[in-house]
Amino acid sequence: MKRNKKREFQSSELVKSFARIHGFEHKLIAFEIKDFLGEYLDDSLFNEIRSVGIEDKCIIIKIDSPLLKHDFQMRKSFYLKKFQDKFGEDQFNDIRIL
């Protein structure tokens, strides 16, 4: 069992280095952000999130529900701090809710 976990970790590092070489590292981080939101939010709220992307150190979250958009706007600094703690403060400087 320990051997499998070590191998999973190594393949994860391999994917990260491949993404870094080919320039889509931000896509992997966006997937990790979406996974975090999936764990943090209720399923019905999470289903309202259309997409998560990153452009110029800005996280862009597209949300269908006006109520959830408003909630994200109100708690924008909370989410930004969470993402900066997880991925590093130099990675992001803003969140846009669309």
Rosetta blueprint (number, residue, H / E / L):
1 M L
2 K H
3 R H
4 N H
5 K H
6 K H
7 R H
8 E H
9 F H
10 Q H
11 S H
12 S H
13 E H
14 L H
15 V H
16 K H
17 S H
18 F H
19 A H
20 R H
21 I H
22 H H
23 G L
24 F L
25 E H
26 H H
27 K H
28 L H
29 I H
30 A H
31 F H
32 E H
33 I H
34 K H
35 D H
36 F H
37 L H
38 G H
39 E H
40 Y H
41 L L
42 D L
43 D H
44 S H
45 L H
46 F H
47 N L
48 E L
49 I E
50 R E
51 S E
52 V E
53 G E
54 I E
55 E E
56 D L
57 K L
58 C E
59 I E
60 I E
61 I E
62 K E
63 I E
64 D L
65 S L
66 P H
67 L H
68 L H
69 K H
70 H H
71 D H
72 F H
73 Q H
74 M H
75 R L
76 K H
77 S H
78 F H
79 Y H
80 L H
81 K H
82 K H
83 F H
84 Q H
85 D H
86 K H
87 F H
88 G L
89 E L
90 D L
91 Q L
92 F L
93 N L
94 D E
95 I E
96 R E
97 I E
98 L L
